[in-house]
Amino acid sequence: MSGAEKERGLDRREAVRELLRERADALLVSGLGSPTYDVFAAGDGDANMYLWGAMGGAAMIGLGLALAQKRRPVIVVTGDGELLMGLGSLATIAVKKPGNLTIVVLDNGSYGETGQQASHTGLGVDLHRIAAAAGLAAVEISDLASLVAYRPRLVELAGGPRFATIRIAPGSPPRALPARDGVHLKNRFRAYLGLPVN
């Protein structure tokens, strides 16, 4: 990747596809909007829980899942705007210390769902530094080699909670839409976990 490409950020679809390439049986929660489209484009599956209306809630849903499913890795893939809406969740996650949880923030410095307005991260706020100050094992990723090197951490059951900011390029690729039926998504996720479906 050239210096200009590094400055611009990674292609979001390529980054998510590479990130999730070897996720094994990890459970995945995706934040609303573009992160959900990216995860779905990388490959749908019963272990994916797509959020359609829980702005700011992805990290906390991931926390609850990680605490309930301690023998499975849990990955949250969300955006900078979505996490900014629930910034206090990082403190709770740090206190609860789920070793099997990794939060990945796709950070393009803008609110993609409402017209690409600059988000706080686009104005200088560093989410990985906030996460580190709260007590999470936090890193910033800005090139594909670092992303691939980080990928094995996603399936670890200890050493968390982990937090990674992935610097992605601005812009919105075409939407890749999974099912929008919340009951269907909940039921297939519960069935995947071997839990009763009602």
C-alpha positions in Angstrom: 0.0 0.0 0.0 1.4 3.4 -0.9 1.7 6.3 1.5 -1.3 8.0 -0.2 -3.4 4.9 0.3 -2.4 4.6 3.9 -3.4 8.2 4.5 -6.7 7.7 2.9 -7.5 4.4 4.7 -8.3 0.8 3.8 -11.1 -0.2 1.6 -13.8 -1.1 4.1 -15.2 -4.2 2.2 -11.7 -5.7 1.7 -10.8 -4.9 5.3 -13.8 -6.7 6.8 -13.5 -9.6 4.4 -9.9 -10.1 5.5 -10.6 -9.5 9.1 -13.3 -12.2 9.2 -11.6 -14.7 6.9 -10.6 -17.1 9.7 -13.2 -16.4 12.4 -14.0 -20.1 13.0 -17.0 -20.3 15.3 -16.8 -16.8 16.7 -20.1 -15.1 17.3 -20.5 -11.7 15.6 -22.6 -8.6 16.4 -22.6 -5.8 13.8 -23.5 -2.2 14.4 -26.2 -0.7 12.4 -25.6 0.7 8.9 -22.5 0.2 7.0 -20.7 -2.3 9.3 -23.7 -4.6 8.9 -23.5 -4.3 5.1 -19.8 -5.0 5.3 -20.2 -8.1 7.5 -23.0 -9.4 5.3 -21.0 -8.8 2.1 -18.1 -10.8 3.7 -20.4 -13.8 4.3 -23.8 -14.3 6.0 -24.2 -17.0 8.6 -26.3 -18.0 11.6 -23.6 -16.8 14.0 -24.1 -13.2 12.8 -26.4 -10.9 14.7 -27.1 -7.8 12.6 -28.4 -4.7 14.5 -30.9 -2.6 12.7 -32.0 0.0 15.2 -29.8 -0.1 18.3 -27.6 3.0 17.7 -24.9 2.9 20.4 -25.7 -0.6 21.6 -23.5 -2.9 19.6 -20.6 -3.0 22.2 -23.0 -3.7 25.1 -24.8 -6.4 23.2 -21.4 -7.9 22.5 -20.6 -7.7 26.2 -23.7 -9.5 27.3 -23.1 -12.2 24.7 -19.4 -12.6 25.8 -20.5 -13.0 29.4 -23.2 -15.5 28.5 -21.0 -17.5 26.0 -17.6 -17.6 27.7 -16.4 -20.6 25.6 -16.9 -18.8 22.3 -15.1 -15.8 21.0 -17.3 -12.8 20.4 -16.6 -10.1 17.9 -18.3 -6.7 17.6 -17.8 -4.9 14.3 -19.2 -1.4 14.4 -18.5 2.1 13.2 -17.1 5.2 14.8 -20.4 7.0 14.8 -22.2 4.1 16.4 -19.6 3.7 19.1 -19.6 7.4 19.9 -23.3 7.1 20.7 -22.4 4.5 23.4 -19.0 5.6 24.6 -19.7 4.8 28.2 -19.9 1.1 27.2 -16.1 1.0 27.1 -15.9 1.6 30.9 -18.4 -1.1 31.7 -16.7 -3.6 29.4 -13.3 -2.7 31.0 -14.8 -3.4 34.5 -16.4 -6.7 33.4 -13.2 -7.9 31.7 -14.6 -10.5 29.2 -11.5 -12.2 27.9 -13.4 -13.5 24.8 -14.6 -10.1 23.5 -13.1 -8.1 20.7 -14.5 -4.8 19.5 -13.5 -3.6 16.1 -14.4 -0.1 15.0 -14.4 0.8 11.3 -13.3 4.4 11.5 -13.7 6.6 8.5 -14.2 9.8 10.5 -17.7 10.4 9.3 -21.4 9.5 9.8 -22.0 7.3 6.8 -25.7 6.8 7.2 -26.6 10.5 7.3 -24.5 12.0 4.5 -20.8 11.6 5.5 -20.7 14.5 8.0 -17.5 14.6 10.0 -17.8 12.6 13.2 -15.8 13.4 16.3 -13.1 11.0 15.1 -12.9 13.0 11.9 -12.2 16.0 14.1 -9.4 14.4 16.1 -10.8 12.0 18.7 -9.0 8.7 19.0 -11.3 5.9 20.0 -8.5 3.4 20.6 -6.8 5.8 23.1 -10.1 6.2 24.9 -10.5 2.4 25.0 -6.9 2.0 26.3 -7.5 4.6 29.0 -10.6 2.6 30.1 -8.5 -0.6 30.3 -9.0 -2.4 27.1 -6.1 -3.9 25.1 -6.4 -1.3 22.2 -4.6 -1.0 18.9 -4.9 1.1 15.8 -4.7 -0.6 12.4 -4.1 1.4 9.2 -2.7 -1.2 6.7 -3.7 -4.6 5.5 -0.6 -6.4 6.8 -1.3 -5.2 10.4 -5.0 -6.2 10.0 -4.0 -9.8 8.9 -1.5 -10.0 11.8 -4.3 -9.0 14.2 -6.8 -11.4 12.9 -5.9 -14.4 15.1 -6.6 -12.4 18.2 -10.3 -12.4 17.3 -10.7 -16.1 18.2 -8.9 -15.9 21.5 -10.9 -16.7 24.6 -8.5 -14.9 27.0 -6.6 -11.7 27.0 -9.6 -9.5 26.3 -11.4 -7.3 26.2 -9.6 -6.2 23.0 -10.3 -3.1 20.9 -9.1 -2.3 17.4 -9.7 0.8 15.4 -9.3 0.1 11.7 -8.8 3.2 9.6 -10.9 2.9 6.5 -11.4 5.2 3.5 -14.4 7.6 3.5 -17.3 6.8 1.2 -20.1 4.2 1.0 -19.9 1.2 -1.2 -23.2 -0.2 -2.5 -25.4 -1.6 0.3 -25.4 -5.4 0.9 -28.6 -6.0 2.9 -29.1 -9.0 5.1 -32.6 -9.9 6.4 -34.2 -7.0 8.3 -36.6 -9.2 10.2 -35.5 -8.9 13.8 -37.4 -12.0 15.0 -35.9 -14.1 12.2 -32.4 -12.9 13.1 -32.9 -13.5 16.8 -34.4 -17.0 16.2 -31.7 -18.2 13.9 -29.0 -16.9 16.3 -30.6 -18.6 19.2 -30.9 -21.8 17.2 -27.2 -21.6 16.3 -26.4 -21.4 20.0 -28.7 -24.4 20.8 -31.1 -22.2 22.7 -34.9 -22.5 22.6 -36.6 -20.5 19.9 -39.9 -18.9 20.7 
